[in-house]
Amino acid sequence: MSALGASGKWSIVFKILACFLVVTWTVAGCGFGDAPPLKKAQSVQRKELVGSWQGDYAAFLTLREDGTFAAVKLHTSFTKGAGIKILGKELLEGSGTWSFGEYGAGPEVNIDFAGGGGATLKVVQKGEVRVLSAWVGDGDSALLVKGPAPTS
């Protein structure tokens, strides 16, 4: 038998497992933190969505009453098309038309770029705030909140 003995081996295994769990919970978040969960938005009206929305990466999305939009540095997964200017991985800009609909998964904004391509944003609640949630390929959501229009 080794110098550690049977109980010593189990002690090391337990310590390694405990460290693994701590690291996993830290990296994954495991529900810790103060951020409220995203919930399906209820009773959304199209007129509430009209205006400018802003997010991370200096993202702006302007949804106009006439059904047109302009996107600058929008972080989202998308369907490729000639109308999309790709700035980086899932970072794009362009303009076109938008529509709103209520579907089984909840309210959604569909943006169709002039010249081809598109993306879908979910309308969700984050606490008391209504936000647009864009799916990104790493499994996260890029969030846009209603705010002032870009000045450039």
N, C-alpha and C positions, 0 to 999 in steps of 0.2 A: 504494500500500500504506500502511496506517496506521503510526503511530509505534511500535506494539508489535511489528509483524512477525508472521510465522506462528508462530514458536516462542514468542513472548510470549503469543499467544492460547491456545495449548495449555497453557501454564503456568497461566494463569488458570482454564481449564476444569478442569485437574487439581486445583488448590487447592479449587475449589468442590466438586468431586466428593468429595475427601478430607474436607472439612468436613461434607458431607452424610452420609457413611458414619459418621463419628465421632458425630455427633448421633443418627443412627438407632440405632447400637449402644448408646449411652448410654441413650436413652429406652426401647428395647425390652429392654434387659438382655442380650440376645444370649448367654445362658448364663453370664454373669459372675456372681459372687457365690458365697456359701457355702451357699445353700439347696439341700437335696437335692431331686431331682425326685420327683414323685408317681408311685407305682407301684401297680398293681392289688394289692389285699390278697389273701392266700391263706389258706385254711382258717379263715374267719371263722365264729364261732358266735354265735347270737342272744344268748346270755347275756352275751357280751363287750360288747354294745352297750347293755345296760341300765345306766342311770345318767345322770349329768349331763354335758353337753358345753358347752364355752364357746368363744367366738370373738371376732373384732373387733366393734366397735360395741356392746360390752357384751352380746353375744348369748349366750343360754342356750337349750339344748334338753335337756329331761329326757325320757328314754325309760324308761317304767316296765315292770316285768315283766308286768303285766296287759294290756299292749298299748295303753296310753294314753300320750299325750305332752302336754307343755306347751312352747310356744315363746315366747321373749321376745326381741324385736329380732333375729330371725333374718334374715340377709342371704342371699337366694336368689331365683332365678327361680321362678315358681309358676304354677299354674293358678288363675285367679280363682274365687272363690266367696264366699257370704255368711258363711262361718265364719272368714274371714281378716280381721283388723284390719290395714289397710295404714298403716304409719307413715311411709313415704317410698318412694322408688324402690327396689324390690326389698328393702324392709325391712318385716318383718311380725311379727305375733304371733297366737297363738290356741292352741287345744287340740283334741284329737281322738284318733284311733287311728293306730297305726303297724304296719308289717309289714316283714319282712326277706326278701330272696330273693337267690339266686345267678342271674345272667343272663349272657349272652354277653359283655357289657362288664364284668362283675365283680359283686361283691356290692353291693346297694343297700338303702337304707332308704327306704320310701315312707311319707309322712305324709299323712293324710287329715283335713282339718279338719272338726270338727262343724259342720254347716250348709252345707258345700260348700267346695271348693277343695283343692288339694294341692300337694305338692312331692316331688322325689326327690333324695336325697343319696347319693353314692357313698362306699363304704368303701375307703379307699386307705392306702398306706403312705407316710410322709414320713420317710425314713431308717429308724430303728428304731421310730418311733411310728405307731400306727394312728390315722387321723383321718377325720372325715366331711368330704367335699368337696361344697359346694353350688355349682352353676353360677350365675353372674350374667351378665346380658346384655352386659356389656362384655368378655366373653371370659375373665375371670379366674375363679378359684375362691375362694370364701370358705371358710376352714377352721375346723373345730371340733375341739377336743381334749378328751379326757375330763378332767374336773376337778370341783372342789367344786360343790355345788348353790348356787343363789342364796339369799341370806339375807333377801330382802325378801318 
